[in-house]
Amino acid sequence: MTLPSAISARHLSLPLLKIAFATSTILASANIAHAQNSAPSQLSVVKPVTECSGLAAATPATVEGAGVTAQSKALTTAKGTFCHVTGIIAPSIGFEIDLPQDRWTQRFVESGCGGLCGMINASIGNASRCAPALNGEFVVAASDLGHKGKMGSPDEGAFAADPQKRIDFAYRANHLTAQYAQALIHTYYGQTPRYSYFSGCSDGGREALMEAQRYPQDFNGISAGAPAMLFQVQNSFYHAWGPTVNRRADGTAILLAGKLPVLHAAVIDHCDMLDGTRDGLLTDPRACHVRPEWVRCPTGAADTTRCLTPEEWSVVARLYEGPTDTAGHHFLPGGVQPGSEMGWDAFVPAEPNGRMMGVSMIRSMTPVVLQNPVPADSDAARYPFTTEQFSRVTALHPLNDATSTDLRAFAGNGGKLIMWHGWSDTSIAPMISVAYYKGVRNQMGAGPTDAFLRLFMLPGTEHCGGGDGFSQIDTLQALMTWVEAGKAP
């Protein structure tokens, strides 16, 4: 299969993660606790040494050989006055960089974006208690990953027809935005930042890991939430699986949303106390082995509203298992987890002919996932779960996936990485993060890994927050405390 001409071998350099599909117990769940006796450094405020109006003009108009067109102006918000810089890094990477005028405490953070991006969101996520972020003390940057688009639109993935836009989306845009932000900071304040951070969730989590793997010197600390690191398989086999197993031959849905509370209540009733605490949350869903007799309708039952029929149970069992071929070979290290049932709305509609979001996700993602996309009207319910299709999907693995387990350069540069994932995430399979963490420990060793990497699996938390678990997640302050004070979370 021929690669687009602009994607050369140097763009396809990340090794394939050899994921062990066994669900052995390898990780204890934990909360992200703030250090009691340590805190981020108390850094002095640095004021600008030049005027905002001329900042873009005074900063070099290229970054790593790419031309930059930028404009700067003062912008006053509730958090203070900023020098607001917007522009384009050639050929089409849109960016926004906001530099505090009166409160800069020598820190820089770049924010990732979700879905297929296509828009700029220069806000700091997962920093709900982080005072420097709340007070407007960071330089904040973000990009659109090299294209314009609307999340969820039918043509969201159309940018992938341009090979350069593929590369910019995969990894180039965030790196060049970071480099240009550093140049602006040096011009505006007369110094580089003391500490640089990256924070993102979902595709932003993939972007975060891509930075650690490809550009280990860009950031001192990285927060990667629910990372779509296994981008190729996640956005094909995984999203197609739910609509496929939950459809009859006539296209109607088998399992409907009205049955999910029945299933969820049974799971919690039988497994809540496995961790010794009755709180409605499963600390480690892998310990919960859901059995059909918990929810099975009695033979010949006239009323099946409070139980599951054999046909409905067959859907549930396959959702927990995750995508397989007809021989039972697994294409991912796991499916949705017990305890996540109330978040199955992407593939369990309210009505038999109701819309399944997984179908539209496959249609929008296909142009990005495949080198030679199938027609836009491809149906997720007819998705081929075969090794041949797996080979097609993984052809662009080295470009889009962020699964290299060799993080020695990042660790050697003093970098710290916090990964987190909700156990009730139904958009990105939680076991992907567990498998990646295990892969890093296997390659680098337990001690060296613990010195720079933590993975937190959050009970009851859905995709990037929400759910029955803890949705106010502040990884940034914990990351700053680790980077700046040496106190691991």
C-alpha positions in Angstrom: 0.0 0.0 0.0 1.4 3.3 -1.0 1.8 6.1 1.5 0.9 9.7 0.5 4.0 11.2 -1.0 4.4 13.9 1.7 4.5 11.2 4.5 8.0 9.8 4.3 9.7 7.2 6.4 10.9 9.8 8.9 7.2 10.5 9.8 6.6 6.8 10.5 9.2 6.2 13.1 7.4 5.2 16.3 7.6 1.5 17.2 4.4 -0.5 17.6 3.4 -1.1 21.1 3.2 -4.9 21.7 0.1 -4.9 23.9 -0.5 -7.9 26.1 -4.2 -8.6 25.9 -4.4 -10.5 29.1 -6.2 -8.5 31.8 -3.8 -9.4 34.6 -3.9 -7.2 37.7 -1.1 -4.7 37.1 -2.3 -1.5 38.6 -4.0 -0.3 41.7 -6.5 2.5 41.3 -5.9 5.7 43.2 -7.0 9.2 43.7 -4.8 12.1 42.6 -3.8 13.5 46.0 -2.2 16.9 46.5 1.1 16.9 48.4 0.5 17.9 52.0 4.0 19.2 52.7 5.0 20.5 49.3 3.7 22.9 46.7 4.8 24.3 43.4 7.6 26.8 43.5 6.8 30.4 44.5 8.1 32.2 41.5 8.4 35.9 41.2 6.4 37.9 38.7 8.2 39.0 35.5 7.0 42.0 33.6 7.2 42.5 29.8 10.3 44.2 28.4 8.6 45.3 25.1 5.2 46.5 24.0 2.4 44.1 23.0 1.5 46.0 19.9 4.9 45.2 18.3 5.4 41.7 19.8 4.6 39.7 16.7 6.7 42.0 14.5 9.7 41.8 16.9 9.6 37.9 17.0 11.3 35.9 14.3 8.8 35.1 11.6 9.9 31.5 11.2 9.9 28.5 13.5 12.0 25.4 12.5 11.9 26.7 8.9 8.2 27.2 8.7 6.9 30.7 8.0 4.8 32.4 10.7 2.2 35.1 10.1 1.1 36.7 13.4 -0.8 39.6 14.9 -0.7 40.8 18.5 -3.0 43.1 20.5 -3.9 43.7 24.2 -6.8 41.8 25.6 -8.4 42.4 29.0 -10.3 39.6 30.7 -11.5 38.8 34.2 -8.1 37.3 34.8 -6.2 40.4 33.8 -4.7 41.9 30.7 -2.9 39.7 28.2 -0.9 40.2 25.0 -3.1 38.2 22.6 -1.2 36.7 19.7 -2.9 34.9 16.9 -1.7 33.7 13.5 -0.8 30.9 11.2 2.3 28.6 11.1 2.8 27.5 7.5 1.0 26.0 5.8 -2.2 26.3 7.9 -1.6 25.7 11.6 -3.8 28.2 13.4 -2.7 29.2 16.9 -3.5 31.5 19.8 -1.0 32.5 22.5 -2.0 34.7 25.5 0.8 36.3 27.5 0.0 37.9 30.9 1.0 41.6 31.1 1.1 42.0 34.9 1.0 38.5 36.5 3.4 36.2 34.6 5.1 33.8 37.1 7.5 32.2 34.5 5.3 29.3 33.5 4.0 28.2 30.1 1.2 25.7 29.4 -0.1 24.4 26.0 -3.5 22.9 25.8 -4.5 20.0 23.7 -7.8 19.6 21.9 -10.3 16.8 21.5 -11.9 14.9 18.6 -10.2 15.8 15.4 -9.6 19.4 16.7 -10.2 21.9 13.9 -10.6 24.8 16.3 -8.6 26.7 18.9 -9.3 26.3 22.6 -6.8 28.3 24.6 -8.1 27.3 28.0 -6.4 25.3 30.8 -8.2 22.0 31.5 -8.0 19.8 34.6 -6.8 22.7 36.8 -9.8 23.2 39.0 -7.8 24.1 42.1 -4.6 25.4 40.5 -4.2 29.0 41.7 -1.7 30.1 39.1 -4.0 28.9 36.3 -7.0 30.4 37.9 -5.3 33.7 38.4 -4.0 34.1 34.9 -0.3 33.6 35.7 0.5 31.3 32.8 1.3 32.0 29.2 -1.3 29.8 27.5 -1.1 28.4 23.9 -3.2 26.3 21.7 -3.6 25.3 18.1 -6.2 23.9 15.7 -3.8 21.1 14.7 -3.5 22.5 11.2 -7.1 22.6 9.8 -10.5 24.1 10.4 -13.5 21.9 11.2 -16.5 21.4 13.5 -16.5 18.5 15.9 -19.2 15.9 14.8 -19.8 17.3 11.4 -19.9 14.8 8.5 -16.9 16.2 6.8 -14.8 16.5 10.0 -12.1 14.3 8.6 -12.0 15.8 5.1 -8.7 17.5 5.9 -6.9 14.1 5.7 -7.0 14.4 1.9 -4.0 16.7 2.3 -0.9 14.7 3.4 0.7 17.7 5.0 -2.5 18.3 7.1 -2.3 14.7 8.2 1.2 15.3 9.5 0.3 18.5 11.2 -2.7 16.8 12.9 -0.6 13.9 14.0 2.2 15.7 15.8 3.7 18.8 14.0 1.2 21.5 15.0 1.6 21.2 18.8 5.3 21.1 18.6 5.7 24.1 16.3 3.2 26.0 18.4 5.3 25.3 21.5 8.4 26.5 19.7 6.8 29.7 18.5 5.3 30.4 22.0 8.8 30.0 23.5 10.1 32.6 21.0 7.3 35.0 21.9 8.0 34.6 25.6 11.6 35.3 25.1 10.9 38.5 23.1 8.1 39.7 25.4 9.7 39.0 28.8 13.4 38.8 28.0 13.7 35.3 29.2 12.4 31.8 28.6 9.9 30.1 31.0 11.2 28.4 34.0 8.7 25.6 33.6 6.7 24.4 30.6 3.6 22.2 30.7 1.2 20.4 28.3 -2.3 19.3 29.4 -4.9 17.5 27.3 -7.6 14.9 27.4 -9.0 12.6 24.7 -7.2 13.4 21.5 -5.5 16.0 23.7 -4.2 13.1 25.7 -2.8 11.5 22.6 -1.2 14.8 21.7 0.3 14.9 25.2 1.9 11.5 24.8 3.0 12.4 21.3 4.9 15.3 22.7 6.6 13.1 25.4 7.6 10.5 22.7 8.6 12.7 19.8 9.7 15.9 21.4 10.9 15.1 24.9 12.5 18.5 25.4 9.4 20.6 24.7 7.8 20.3 28.2 8.9 19.7 31.8 5.6 18.2 32.8 2.8 16.6 30.8 -0.8 15.6 31.8 -2.4 13.1 29.5 -6.1 12.4 30.2 -8.0 9.5 28.6 -5.5 9.5 25.8 -6.7 8.4 22.3 -3.1 7.0 21.9 -4.2 3.9 19.9 -5.9 6.3 17.5 -6.2 4.0 14.6 -7.9 1.0 16.2 -9.8 3.1 18.7 -11.4 5.1 15.9 -12.3 2.1 13.8 -12.8 -1.3 15.5 -13.8 0.1 18.9 -16.3 2.7 17.8 -17.8 0.3 15.2 -18.2 -2.6 17.7 -21.1 -1.2 19.7 -23.4 -0.4 16.8 -22.5 -3.7 15.2 -23.3 -6.0 18.1 -26.4 -4.1 19.1 -28.2 -4.4 15.8 -30.4 -7.1 14.4 -30.4 -8.0 10.7 -33.2 -5.6 10.1 -31.2 -2.7 11.6 -33.1 -2.3 14.8 -31.3 -2.0 18.1 -31.5 -5.0 20.5 -30.5 -3.4 23.8 -32.3 -0.2 24.6 -31.4 2.6 27.1 -34.3 1.7 29.4 -32.5 -1.6 30.4 -29.3 0.1 31.4 -30.4 1.1 34.9 -31.4 -2.6 35.5 -27.9 -3.8 34.4 -26.0 -1.1 36.2 -27.9 -1.6 39.5 -27.1 -5.3 39.4 -23.4 -4.7 38.7 -23.1 -2.3 41.6 -25.2 -4.5 43.9 -22.9 -7.5 43.4 -19.5 -5.7 43.0 -19.6 -2.5 45.1 -18.2 -4.1 48.2 -15.2 -5.8 46.4 -13.1 -2.9 47.5 -14.5 -2.9 51.1 -16.5 0.3 50.7 -20.2 0.7 49.7 -20.1 4.0 47.7 -21.6 3.0 44.3 -18.2 2.9 42.6 -16.0 0.1 41.5 -12.4 0.8 42.4 -11.1 -1.8 40.0 -13.8 -3.0 37.6 -11.6 -5.9 36.4 -12.4 -7.6 39.7 -16.1 -7.6 38.8 -17.1 -10.6 36.7 -20.7 -9.8 35.6 -22.8 -12.9 35.3 -26.0 -13.3 33.3 -28.0 -14.8 36.2 -27.8 -11.4 37.9 -30.2 -9.9 35.3 -31.6 -12.8 33.4 -35.4 -12.9 32.8 -37.1 -16.0 34.0 -38.1 -18.5 31.3 -41.4 -17.5 29.8 -41.6 -14.2 31.7 -44.4 -12.0 30.4 -42.9 -8.8 31.8 -39.2 -8.3 30.8 -38.9 -4.6 31.8 -36.8 -5.3 34.9 -34.6 -8.0 33.5 -32.6 -8.8 30.3 -33.6 -11.3 27.7 -31.0 -13.8 26.3 -30.7 -11.6 23.2 -30.0 -8.5 25.2 -27.5 -10.3 27.4 -25.6 -11.4 24.4 -25.1 -7.8 23.5 -23.9 -6.9 27.0 -21.4 -9.8 27.0 -19.9 -8.7 23.7 -19.7 -5.0 24.8 -17.7 -6.0 27.9 -15.4 -8.3 25.8 -14.6 -5.7 23.2 -14.1 -6.1 19.4 -13.1 -9.6 18.2 -13.2 -11.5 15.0 -15.2 -14.6 14.4 -12.4 -16.8 15.8 -12.4 -14.8 19.1 -9.2 -12.9 18.4 -9.2 -9.6 20.3 -8.3 -6.4 18.5 -8.1 -4.3 21.7 -7.0 -5.1 25.3 -10.6 -4.7 26.5 -14.0 -3.2 25.9 -16.2 -1.1 28.2 -15.8 -1.9 31.9 -18.4 -3.0 34.5 -19.8 0.1 36.2 -19.9 2.2 33.0 -23.4 1.0 31.9 -25.1 4.4 32.3 -22.7 5.9 29.8 -23.5 3.5 26.9 -25.6 6.0 25.0 -23.3 6.1 22.0 -24.4 2.6 21.0 -27.5 1.9 23.1 -30.4 4.2 21.8 -33.6 4.9 23.5 -35.7 3.5 20.6 -35.2 0.5 18.3 -34.6 2.8 15.4 -32.8 5.4 17.4 -29.5 7.0 16.2 -26.2 5.5 17.4 -23.4 8.0 17.7 -20.8 5.3 17.0 -22.0 5.2 13.4 -21.4 8.9 12.7 -18.1 8.7 14.5 -16.9 6.0 12.1 -17.9 8.0 9.1 -16.1 11.1 10.3 -13.0 9.3 11.4 -12.6 7.0 8.4 -10.8 9.5 6.2 -8.2 10.1 8.8 -7.7 6.4 9.9 -7.4 4.9 6.4 -4.9 5.9 3.6 -7.5 5.0 1.0 -10.8 5.8 2.7 -14.0 3.9 1.9 -17.0 5.9 0.7 -18.4 8.3 3.2 -21.7 6.4 3.6 -19.9 3.3 5.0 -22.0 1.7 7.7 -20.4 0.9 11.1 -22.9 -2.0 11.4 -21.2 -3.7 8.4 -17.7 -3.0 9.6 -15.3 -5.9 8.8 -13.8 -7.3 12.1 -11.0 -9.2 10.3 -7.3 -9.3 10.4 -7.2 -8.0 6.9 -9.1 -4.9 8.0 -6.8 -4.6 11.0 -3.8 -4.5 8.7 -5.4 -1.7 6.6 -6.2 0.3 9.8 -2.7 -0.1 11.3 -0.9 1.0 8.1 -0.9 4.6 9.6 -0.2 3.5 13.1 3.3 5.0 13.2 1.9 8.4 12.1 -1.2 8.8 14.3 -0.7 6.5 17.3 1.3 7.6 20.3 2.2 4.2 21.7 6.0 4.2 21.9 6.9 2.8 25.3 10.5 4.1 25.1 10.3 7.3 27.1 14.0 7.4 28.2 14.7 10.7 26.5 11.7 12.4 28.2 12.7 10.9 31.6 16.3 11.7 31.0 15.4 15.3 30.4 13.7 15.5 33.8 10.2 15.3 32.4 7.3 14.1 34.6 4.1 12.5 33.1 0.7 12.1 34.8 -1.7 9.9 32.9 -5.3 9.5 34.0 -8.3 7.6 32.7 -11.9 7.1 34.0 -12.8 3.5 34.5 -16.3 4.3 33.2 -15.0 5.9 29.9 -17.0 4.4 27.0 -15.4 6.7 24.3 -11.8 5.4 24.8 -11.3 1.9 26.2 -9.6 2.3 29.7 -7.6 -0.8 29.3 -5.6 0.9 26.5 -4.0 3.2 29.1 -3.4 0.2 31.5 -1.7 -1.7 28.7 0.5 1.3 27.8 1.5 1.8 31.4 2.5 -1.8 31.7 4.4 -1.6 28.4 6.5 1.4 29.7 7.3 -0.5 33.0 8.2 -3.6 31.0 10.6 -1.7 28.8 12.1 0.8 31.3 11.8 -1.1 34.6 9.5 -0.4 37.5 11.9 1.9 39.4 12.9 4.1 36.5 9.2 4.4 35.4 8.0 5.4 38.9 10.5 8.2 38.9 8.7 10.0 36.1 5.3 8.4 35.4 2.1 7.9 37.3 -1.2 6.4 36.0 -4.4 7.1 37.9 -7.5 5.1 37.0 -10.5 6.9 38.4 -13.5 4.9 39.6 -16.8 5.8 38.1 -15.4 8.7 35.9 -16.5 8.9 32.3 -14.7 10.4 29.3 -12.6 13.3 30.5 -14.9 13.7 33.5 -18.5 13.2 34.5 -20.2 10.0 35.6 -20.7 8.7 39.1 -17.1 9.3 40.0 -15.0 12.4 40.5 -15.4 15.0 37.7 -13.3 17.8 39.3 -9.9 16.6 38.3 -6.8 18.9 39.0 -3.8 17.2 37.5 -2.0 20.4 36.8 -1.2 21.4 40.4 -0.1 17.9 41.2 2.1 17.9 38.1 3.6 21.3 39.0 4.3 20.1 42.6 6.1 17.1 41.1 8.1 19.0 38.6 9.0 22.0 40.7 9.1 20.6 44.3 10.0 17.0 43.6 6.9 15.6 45.3 5.2 12.8 43.3 1.4 12.7 43.5 
